[in-house]
Amino acid sequence: MVIPLHLQSKLNLKIQSIVLSVLLVFSLPAWSELTIEINEGYENALPIAVVPFGFEDAATMANQPNLSKPVSSQGAPVDIASVVAADLRRSGRFSPISRDSLPALPTDIDAINFDDWKALDLDNMLIGKVVSQGNDLYQIDMRFMDVLRKNQVIGKRWSGIHKDSLRQIAHQISDLIYEELTGVRGAFNTQIAYVTLRKVGGKRLYTLEIADADGFNPQPILKSKMPIMSPSWSPDGSKLAYVSFESGRSNIIVQSLDGKYRKVIASYKGINGAPAWSPDGTQMALTLSKDGSADIYIMNLATQKLRRLTRNWSIETEATWAANGNSIFFNSDRRGQPQVFQVFLDTGEIRRVTYEGKYNANPEISPDGRYLAVVNGNGGFHIAIQDLYTNEFSVLTNTYLDESPTFSPNGEMILYAMNKNGRGELAVVAIDGKTSQTLKVKDGEVREPAWGPYLVK
């Protein structure tokens, strides 16, 4: 029998005789990026033109004012148009036309022959340019055009941008376009956290990493010879809480992304697991067994004072906060099979939420509070969502041994872990199930994903 990873995690949490691990924080270079494979998209994805950005060297242009302006993105540290096109394609809603099909490479509005672009049967196009300002700083201009109306929809300039932040600017451009055309805020300029497992010298090495939402710029937060589980983002995106076994048993740790702050907040006897930040960042929901059974507690992060929410002989774990912070959803097998329950913080009332099938676990709430994502075990372990307004229940995935669903901050996508051919990978599915993609590392496995909040500007 194959045990799902989240059940393995529960079993691991009970292991108390683990040899002390060797901890390495920021001592090794970042691992290779996650690679993304788009499995399917919307049948009627909107065609869109993303024209390569021109590149200008400000110093060269100043010394040679009559020099014609290049239109190639070659020379810029990052091909911004390529990043934007990849973002839009990954959303499943857009189909950027190939560069070979572009009739021209304009970088300014007055260079656009709109009749040529109308012939491609598209409504919108993106043009822009990158200007070197010296000292690895750049200016980026973007113009998003309505081809039919022949006017500019969005125009924006960024100045003094370091080369290392150019991809972030590209993601911001993608977010602007996505919101303009869908009415929903984009989530390309965000980060994800995940745990990788690799064998180094015949031994297992676990790494907690963060990366851009498209898998680029991976950065190690923690490296350990012992398991790392359940990463959870603080609402402001500056810290991660997670479970580590480096001390020989499970501890819950809060750590800043820059590594300057690291604190063990739960090291009680028995299980210390499944941390989840409150929406306002002042409290943490935890699973603790210090009083006997595994129950849900809330910790005040300022005082570390605990409040016990559940008292049951069963395993109560995987807490997630309601969007308004007034209740907590959690997983319990108090009825004999794992199901999702909700406890209201003001009254302590507990009610069952899921009824579809004999197994529903790993609850996660969408940012708007409308949808509950779960791992549904009816005929396999797949990601499903329940509309909390209508109680409609939908299974979204057909992958294998799915677990750990986590919503994008705009609520449009769900990132989750799966097992493919005995190897842990990540996948993304739209909440309507119409588009999906997989993310994996070249050497090793990846699991325990958590999609971060919007980055603070």
N, C-alpha and C positions, 0 to 999 in steps of 0.2 A: 504493500500500500504506500502511495506517495503522500507525504504530509505537506500541506500548503505551508509556505514560508512563514505566514503570520502565526500558524499553530506551532511551527518550530520555534518561533520567537518566544511564545508562551512557555514552551518546555525549557528553552534555554534560560529563561528568567528564574527557573527553580533550581538551576545548578549553582551550588554554593562552594564547590571545591575546585576552583579553577586556578591554575598556576599564574603567578603575577606576570603581567605582560610588560613588554618594553615599549614605552610610549615615545613616539617621535612626532613633534609638532613643528611643521614648517621646515623640516630638515632635509626633505627631498624635493626635487623639482616636480611641477605639476604633471599629471599623467596626460595621455593623449585625449583629445576631444571625444565626446560622444559623437558617433556617426548616426545620421538620421536617414531612414528610408521611408518614403511616403508610400503607403499601401493603397490608399484610395482617397478620392476627393469628391466634391459635389459634382454631379453630372452636368449641371449648368453653371460651372465656375465662370466668373466674369472675366473676359479677356481684358488685359491691361498692358500698356506699354511702359516699361521702365528703361529709360535711355541711359547708357553709360554716362557718368558724370565727366565733364571736362576737367582738366587739371592745369593749373597755372602756377608758375613760380613767381611770386611777387617781385623778388629781387631781379630776376631776369627780365620781366616785363618792364620794370622801371628803367633798366639800363638800355633796353631795346624797345622803345614804345611802338615802333612800327612792325614789330614781330607779330605774325598772325597767331591768334590764340588756339592752342591745341584743343581737340575735342576728345582725345583719348583719356581714359582713366589711368593709363599707364603712368607711373611716377608717383601716384598717391599711395600711401602706405596701405590703405584699405579700399577695395572696390565697393564703394557705398551702394551703387545701384545693384550690384550682385547680391549684397546682403539683403536689401529691401525686397528684391524679386524672390529670394529664397524664403523670406518671412511670409510674404503674401501667398506664395505657393503652399507653404506648410499649413496655412490656415484652412486650406481646402476650398475657400470661397473664391479665390482668384486664380487666373491662369495667365501669368506673364508670357507674352509672346517671345519667341527666341530672338536673340540679337541678330541672327542672320536674316531675319524677316523684317528688320527695321528699315524703313525707306530712307532714313537719314539719321544723323546724330546731333541734333540741335542742343545747345546749352543755354540759349537765350530765347525769349518769347518771339522776338522779331525774326528769328531764324526758322520758325516753324511754318511749314506749308501744310495747313490744316486739311486741305483736300487729299493730300497723300495719306494722312493718318485716318481720315474718314473711310478710305477705301479698305482699311483693315477691319472694319466693323467693330470698332472699340470706342468707348465713351471717354476714357481718361488716359492721360499719359503723365509721367514724371520726368522732369529734366533737372539738371543742376550742375554745379561745378565745385571743385575743391581748389582753394588757393593757399599755397604755402606762404606762411608769414615768418618763417625762420624759427630756429630753436625748437624744432619739432612741433610747432604750433600751426594750426590750420584754420581757415575760414571755410565754412560750408554754406552754400546757397542752394535752396531747393524750390522748385515751382511745380505745383500739381495743377494740371490743366484739364478743363472740360473741352474735349475735342469738338463736340457738336456746337457748343455755344461760343467757342473760340475765346474763352476767357480763363483767367487764373482763379482757381478755387482756394488754394493755399500757397502762401509764399512765406518763407522763413529763412533767417540767416543766423548761423552760430559763428562766433569769432573766438579766437584764442583757445581753440580746442587742441589738447595734446593728442599726439598720434595714437596713444594707447586708448583714447576714448572715442575714436572715430566709429568703431562698431556700435557703441552705445548711441551715437547720433543717428546712425543708420536705423537702429531699432526704433528710435523716437520718430523718425520719418515714417516708418512702417505703421506705427501706432496712429499717427495723424491721418494717414490715408485710410486705415481700417475704420477709424471712428467716423470719418467723413462719409464713407460709402455704406457703412452698416448701421451707424447710429450707436454702436457699442464701443466703449473704450478698448483700445488695443492692449495686448499684454505681451508684446514682443520684447520690450525693454524691461524685462524681469529676470530673476534668477531661480534656479532650482538647486535643491540639495539632494544628495543621494549617497549611498554607501557602495563602494566597490569592493570586490573580493578577488584577490590575485594570489597565486602561489609563487613565492619568491624563495628560491633555494630549497624547494620541497616543503616550505612552511606557508601557512596562510597569513596574508596581510590584509587587514581591513582598513579602508580609508574613507573617512567622511569628507566629501568634496562639495563645493558649490561651483556652478557654471552658469553662463548665460542660458536663457531659455532655449537657444538653438544649439546648445552643447559646446559652444566655444568658450575659451578662457577658463578652463577648469583650474580650481585652486584647492589644495588640500587644507582641511581644517584640523584634522586629527588622523594619525596613523597608529594602528595598534595591532598586536598579534592576537587580540581577543575581540569578540564580536562587538560591533557598534550598531545600535538599532534606534528606530523611532525618532528621527530628527524632526524638530518642530520649530518653525520660524517665529520670532517675536513680531508683533504687529508692525513695528517700524523697520523691520528687516535688518537690524544691526546685530542680532544675536541668534544663536541656535540653542535649543535644549535637546538633549539626546541621552540615550542609555549607553553606558560603557561598562565593560567588565574588567577594566585594566587593574582594579584593586583586588581582584580575585572573586568579586561578586558584583551584582548589578548595582550601579549608582546612577542617579540622574544628575546631569551636569548642564550648566548654562555657560556658554562661551561666546564671546564677541567674535565677529568675523576676522578682525585684525589680530586676534590672539592675545590682546593685552589684558583681557578679563576672562577668568575661568574659575568657576565656583561649583563645588558639589552641593546641591541643594537637598538631596535625599539619599541617605545611606543607612536606612533602617534595616533591621533584621528582616530576612525574607525577601519578597519581591519589591523592587523599586522600578516602575516601568511606565511606559506610555504617557510621556509628558505632553500637555497641550496648553498653549497660552490662551488666556482670556482675551477677548477683542480689545480691551483697553490696556493690555500688557501688565496689569498689576497683580494678576493671579495665575496660578498654574494648576490645572487638573492633573492628577496622578493616579496610578494604580499602585497601592501598597498592601502588603500582607502582614504588616507589623503587629496587627491585633488578631491575627488568625487567618481569616479568609482573605482572598484578594478582592479589595473593594475600591471604590472611587473616593478620592479625597480632593479637597481644594487647599492649596497653599497660598497664603498671602506672601508675596515675594519680598515685601519690605520687612516683615517681622518673622517670616517662615512659620507662622502659626498655621496649624492644620484644622480643617473642618471635614469631618467624615460625612459623606453623602449617602452611601449605601451600606447596608448591613445584611448580608446574605451569605449562605454557605457556598454558593456557586462562585465561579470566576467572573468578576465584573471588571471590565478593562476597556481600553481603546476609547477613552472619553474624547468628545469633540464638542466645542461650545456652539450654542445657537448664535446666529449672527447678532442678535440683540443682547447677548450676554446674560439673559435671564434664565436660561436652562442649559442642561448638558445632555447630550445623547451619548449612549455607551452600549457596549456589547455585553450580554449576559446569557448564560446557559441555565438560568433559574427555572426555565420551563422544560428543561431536558435537552433542548437544542439551541445553539447560539442564535439569538435574535437581538434587535436593537430596541432599546428602551430610552425613555426621556425622563429626567428628573428635574423638577422645577425648584429653583433655588429659594424662592420665598416661602413655599409651603412644604417642600420635601416630597410632594406627590410624585409618584412614579407610574408611568403608563407605557404600555407596549406600543411600538410604532410599526414594526414590520411583521407581515403575516404571509408574504408570498414565498412558499417553499419552506423547507425545514431548516435552512441555514442562511442567515444573514449576519455579516460581521464587518469589521473595519469601517464603521460609519464615518462619513465626512460631509459637512454641510457646505453648500454653495455660498459665496460671499453675500448674495442677496437674501439668503435664508430660505429660499423656495425649495431647493432640491436636496435630497439626502442620497449620497452615493454609498453603496455597500458592495461587499463581495457576496454574491448570491451563489449558494451551493446546490442549486436544483439541477442535477444532471451535469455537474462540473462546477468549477469555481470561476465565475465570470463577474465583470463589473456591471452593476445595475444601478438605476436611479429611481427614486420614488419622489413624485411631485407631492410635496407636503400640503399644497393647496387643494389638490383634487384626489390624492392618494393613488394616482395612476402609477403603475410600476412597469419599468422597461429594462430589459437586459440589453446592454450596449455592445458587448464584446463577444467574440467567439475564439479568443486565444486560450492559452492553457495555464491553469493554476494561477489565475490573476489574484492580485492583492494590493493593499496599500493605495487606494484611490486618493487623489489630491487635486482640488480644483485650481484652475488658473485664476488669478485675481479678478478677471472680468466674468468668471463663471461660464465661459464658452467651451472650455476644454477640460478634460480630466486626464491627468498623468497617473500612471499606475505601473506596478511591477508585474512581470509575468515570467513563466518558465517556458523556454523554447528549446526543444531538443536537449533537455537537462541543463540548460544554461540560463541564468537570470538576465533578463533584459528589461528595459522600460518601454512603455508604449503610451501613446496619446490618442484619445478618442474624443470627438465632439459630443456634446450632451445630447444631440439628436442621433448619434451613431452613424452619421453619413460620411465621416472622414476619419482616417486613422493613420498613424505612422509609428515606427519603432525607433528606439534609440539604444545603442549598444556600444560597448568598448571593444577594442580589437583584441585585447588580451585580458581575460577575466570575466567577471560577472558584475552586474549592477542591479541594485535593489533598494528598497526603503526610500522611495522618492518623497519629496515635499516641495511643492511649488511655493515660492516666496511671494511676498506682497509687492505692490508697486514700489519702485525705487523712489526714495526721497530726492526731489530735484535739488 
